[in-house]
């Protein structure tokens, strides 16, 4: 028994209900159309019958009028064979006396007498004028109310009044409606159509649900850690689209897990190196190996440097976690961009000078803006450190900036190997490292910080032959005369 909440049951219902409703509506409309057509045919038949009876009544009323005229002239009324006339004209003949006369009555005419009720004014006027008129059912006796009756006056003389009326009565022609037959024929058609709809809906539901079940099994396999799942990614329909999206997600998840393992390895190495250095220096100090002040000062300086390196690594990890969790706060201070960029170049220039790298600042006169100076400094510093890392000895790095139209663009160009187009998206992923060293957090943090501040970081080709990183940030000018803080 299918659960009503299952997709297969819903597909079955969706497949059956429209067919059943369509068949039912079609049957009702068809039966009504047939009934309406039968009623129209009945009206046409009745009109034709009335028209034929008018001709019959006209001919027979003249016959009886002539016999009555002869009787008034010769004193003898010749009878007419009523049975012959009724058989010839296919109807019953009746006489309705209008003027009481002992010599002229239904028996003398060979007709059956009929008593009519009150005729409507139009019918009475037509009869008085010597024309035929259809007798309505209300004026007929109850035994004849289902028949068609036409009356015409019998005039023995051309200028005299009618002595009575000849009434020709025929059973109403009936048009049998095929609606009943149609309904009986539609019942098996309805049953067959419903059965076919059920079978097709079951087959369609099975065809649609089977790949979804396979996809669910694949999801459970991936959750267990099995990355080798087989899905039909060649399908051109929406299921194929879902399969391709799931396959892509599986590959990305595998890459993320590989990246996570590499990150743990790198972080372990990055943490172990300063911790090992700190421990060795502390042990040496504790064992009295460094007995002179200069050696002790050098040991303390190494401990301080390694501690700062360790603190910076932990800070980067915390910053990235907060940024990705959208739990990162920004300050709104007045920032002098000229001072900030000079601070970056000066702070990072020591390592560049040691390796013979030329570092230049081309910023011009930049405005004082409102923003988080520490985070802007962190973004640019990360980009400059990345440039120093990849620029060969004796190379060149240029930091430039431009502010206009409410935006500021800070550009870092280097003369390193550059970044291929296919890798420009990957370098901003957390823990990604092209050469397998470092934590791969600098560029990821720079991009996340820029996004958090309503800006962006993009990479392209540098005129120096290496990579160009461009930071775009919103620029809100500070109030004039206010002191600037970086």
N, C-alpha and C positions, 0 to 999 in steps of 0.2 A: 504494500500500500504506500503510495507516494505521500510524503508529508506536504501539506498545503503550502508551507513556507519555503519549500525547496524550489530552486530555479526550474527544475524539470517539470514540476507540477504547474508552476506559473506559465511556462511555455505551453504546456498542454492546454491549460485554460485559455490562454491567448489564442491558440490555434483553433480551438473548438468553438468558443463562444461567438466569434464573428461569423463563422460558417453557419452555425445554428440560427443565429439571429437573421442572417441574410436569407437563408432558406425560408424561415418563417415569414419574414416580411414579403418575400417574393410570392409565397403561396397565398398570403392574404390579399396582396394586390392583384394577383392573377385571378383569384376567385371573384373579387369585387369587379374587376374589369369584365369578366365573363358575364356576371349578373347584370352589369350595366348594359353590356351589348345585347343580352337577351331581352332586357326591358325595352331597349330601342327597337329591336326587331319585332317585339310584341306590338309596339305602337305603330310600326309600319304596317304590319299585317292587319291590324284593326282598321287602319285608315283605308287600306286596299279593300277590305271586306265591306266597310261602310260604303265605299264608292261603288262596289259591285251591286250591293243591295239597293242603292239609290236607283240604279238603272233598272233593276228587277221591279222595284216598287212602281217606277214610272210606267213601265210597259204594262204591268198587270192592272194598274189603276185605270189606264186608258181602256183596256179590254173590258173591265167591269163597268166602266162608265158608258161604253158603247152599248153593252147589253141592257143597262138600265134605260138608256135613251130609247132603244127599240121597244122596251117594255112599255114606256110611257106613250109611244106612238101607236104600237100595234096591240097593246094590252096584253102582251104575252112576254114573260121573262124566261129566256132560254138559259138553262143552267150551264155551268162550267165544271169540268172534271177537276175538282180541287186536288185530288191525289196525284193526278197526272202533272198538274202545275207544280206541286210541291216537290215531286220527284225530279221534274225537269230543271227547276231553279234551285234545288238544294236548300229549301227552307220551309218553314211553317207559315201558313197564311191565316190571318185573323182579320175580323171586321169589328170596327168600333163605330157604333151608331152615333151620328151627330144630331139628326132630326128624327124624332119618333115617327114611325110610319108602319102601319100594319102590313102594307104590301111589300116593303123593303126591309128585310132584316137579315141576320146572318144565315138563317136556315134557307131563306129564299135564294140567297147568293151562293149557297153551298160552302160557306165559310164558318169557321168557328168564331164565336163571339169573344170579345176581349174587353175587359174594363181597364182603362188607363187612369192613372192618377193625374193630378194637375200637372200640365206641361209648363215648362218655363216659357216666358214671354217670347224669346226669339224663335223657339220651335213652333209655338202656336201661330205666330205671325207668318212663318214660312208655309205652314200648312194652309192657312187661310188664303194665302196668295197663290195657291196651286203648286207649290214646290215641295220637294221632299225634305224631311227633317229626321234627324236621328233622335230616337226616343231615349231619354236618359234612364239609367237603371232605377232611379227612385220612382219613376212613373209606371214601371212595369210591375206585374204581380210578383210576389216572392219567388215563385217557381221559375220565372224567366229572367231574373235579375243578373244571371251570369252570362246571358246571351246578348247578341247584337240585334237591335231592332230599328227599322226604318219605316216611317209612315208617310202616306201620301193620300191626299183627298180624292174621293170618287165623285166625279162631276158628270151627271147625266146630260147636262146641257152645257154649252160653251159659256153662257153668260149667267148661269145660275150658281147658287152656292153648293158646296159639296154636301151630299147626303150623309156621308160618313168617311171613315178613313180606312184604307187598306194598310195593314201592318205586316211586314215581312220580317220574320225572326229566324236567325241562324245561330247555332252554337258558336261562341267566340273561338276564333282560330288561336290555338295555343302554340307558343314557341317554347319548347322544352330547353331550359337552361342547362348547359353542360357543367355547371359549377360543381354539382355533386360528384359527377364523374371525375372532374378535375381534382377535387379534393381527395377522392379515393386513390387517384393516380399519384398525387403528391405525397401521400403517406409513405409508400415504399421508397420514393425518391428521397424524401426527407431522412428516412432511416439509413439509406445507403450513403447519402452525402455526409451524415453525421459519423457513420462508421469510418468512411474514408478519411474524414477530417481527424478523427481520433488516431488512426494509424499513422497518418502523415505527421501529426503533431508529436506522437511518440518517437517516430524516427528522427524528426528534426530536433526534438529535445535531446535525444540520445547523442545525436551528432554534435550538438552545441555543448552539452554538458561534459562529454568525454574529454575534450581537450582542457576544459576547466578543471576537471578532477586531476588530470595529468599535471596541470600547472600547480595545483594545490600540493600534490605529492612532491613536485620539484621544490616548492617553497619549504616544505618540511625537511627535505633532504639538505637544502642549503642551510637551514637553521641548525641541523645536526653537524654541519661542517663539511658536508660533501659538496664540492664545487663542480663535480662532473655530472651535470644533469643534461638530459637530451630533450629538447623541445623542437617542435616543427616551426622553425623561423622562416620557412619559405612560403608560407601561406600568404595570400594577398588580401585576406579579409581582416576584420578587426581583431580576431583571435590571433592571427599571425602578428599583428602590430603589438598586442599584449605580450606574446611570446618573445618578440624581439626586444621589447622594453625590459622584460624580466631577464633575458639573457644578458643584455647590456648591464643591468643592475648587478647580476651575478659576477660579471667580469670586474665591474667597478668595486664590488665588495671584496673580491679576491685581491685586487690591487690595493684596496684600503688596508686589508689585513697584512699584506706584504709590507706596505708602507709603515704600518704600525709596528711590525716586528723590527724593521730596519730602524725605526725611530727609537724603539726601546734599546736596541743595540747601540745606536749613536749616543743617545742620552746617557746610557750606562757608561760609555767611553768618556763622554764629555764630563760626566760627574766624577768618574774614577780618576781622571787625570788631575784636576785641581785638588781633589781630596788626597790623592797619593802625594802630590807635591806638598800640600799643607802638613800631612802627617810626617813626611820625611823631615821637613824643616822643624816641626815641633819635637820630633824624637831627637834630632841633632841638638837642639837647644836644651832639651831635658838631659841629654847625656853629657853635656858640657863640651861637645865637639867644637862649637863656636865659642872660643874663650876671649876673643878680642872684640872690642866694640864694633869695628867695621863689619866683621863677619856676622855678628848678631844683628846689626842694622840691615844687612843684605837679606838675612833670613826673614826678619820681620817684614821687609818690603815684598819678598816673594809670597809670604803668607797673605799679606794684604792684597796683592795683585790676583792671586788665585781665589781668594775669597770674593773679590769683586767680580771675577769671571763666573764663579759659581752663583753669586747673587744675580748677575745679569741673566744667566740661563734660567734660573727659577722664575725670575720676573717675566721673561719672555713666555714661558709656559703658562703662567697665570694670566698674562695679558691676552694671549690667544684664546684661552678657555673662556675668559670673560667676554671677549669680542664675539666669539661664536655663539655664546649663550645670550647675547644681547643684554648683558648686565654690566655694561661699561659706561662710566660717567665721564663727561667732558667738562672742562673748565672754560669759562668765558672771560679771558684776560685780554688786555691790550698788548699786541705783539709787534715789535719792530722787525720786519722781515729781513732788513739789511743786517741787523745785529745777529739775528738767528742764523742766517746762512753763513756769515763770517765765523760764527761759533762752530758750525759744523765743519767748515773747511779747516779751521785752526785745530779743532779737536782731533780730526782724522788725518791731519797732515803729517804727523810724526812718522807713522808707518810708511806713508807714501814717500817721504824724503829718504827713509832708509833704503828703499828699493829703487830710488831714482825716478819715481813717477812724478810727472809735472801735474800739479793740481791748481786750477785757476777758477776764480769766481767772477762771473760776468752777470751782474744783477742790475746795475744802474741804480736809480733812486726808487725804492719801493715804499709804499705807504705803510703807515701803522694801522694794523687791522685788529679786529676783535676775534679771538679764537683761543684754542688750547695750545699755547706755545710749546709746552713739553711734548705734546703728542706730534705736533708738526716737526719739532726737532728730532723726535724718534723716527718718524717716517723718512726724513731726508738722511739721517745718519745711517739707517739700515740700507738705504739705496747706495750711499757713498761707500759703506763698508763692503757691500757686494761688488761694487765697481773696483775697489782696490784689490779685492780677492782675485778677480778674474783678469785684471790688467797686468800684462807682463812687465817685468822690470824695465825701466826706461820709457814706459808708456805715458799716456796722457789722460787726464780726467778733467772735465769741465762742468761746473755747476752754474746754471743760469736761471734767471727768473723773469717773469713778465706779469704785470697786473693791469687789467683793464676790464671794463664792463662788468664789474662785480665779481670777477673770477681772478684767481692767481694760478699761474703755471710755473712749476719748478722742474727744471730739466737736469738730468744727470747723464752726461755722455762719457763713454770710455773707449779705449782703443783695444779692448780685449777681443776674444774670438767671436763675439756676437752670439745671438740666440736664434736658432732656426725657427721658422714660422710654426712648425708642428709642435714645438716644445714651449711656445710662449704662454699657453694656458696652464701647462703643468707646473711651471716654475713658481706660480703663486699658490700652489697647494701646500698645505702644512706638511712638514717633514720631508719635502722633496729636496734631494740633493743630487746634482748632476754628476759630481765626482765621487760621491759616496762618503764625503767628509762633512763635518758640521751637522747641525740639527735641522737645517732647512726651515727655520722659523722666521728669518728676517724679512723676506719678501712677503710671506703670508701675513705677518703682522702689519707690514706697511700697507698692504691692500685693505685689510680689515679696518685699520684705523682710518684710512681715507674714506672708505664707504660709510663708516660711522659718523664722519664729519660732513657727509653729503657730497663727497668728491669721488675721485677714481685714480687708479694707477694703471698706466698702459705701457707696453714695451714695443720698441721698434728698432730700426737701424740708425746707428749714429754716423754722422759725417766723419768721425774719427776712425770708422771701420769696425767698431764694436757694437755695443748695445746702447740704446737710448731709453731711459725711463722718464716718463712725464707724469708728474703729480698735478692733478687739477683739483683745486679746493675753492669753496665759496669765499669771497673776500668782502667782509663787512668793515668799512672804514671806521676807525676810532674817532672819538670827539677831539677836535683840535685843542692843543694845549695840555692834554692829559699826559701824564708820565707813562712811558711804555715799559712793559715788563715782558721778559722772554720766558 
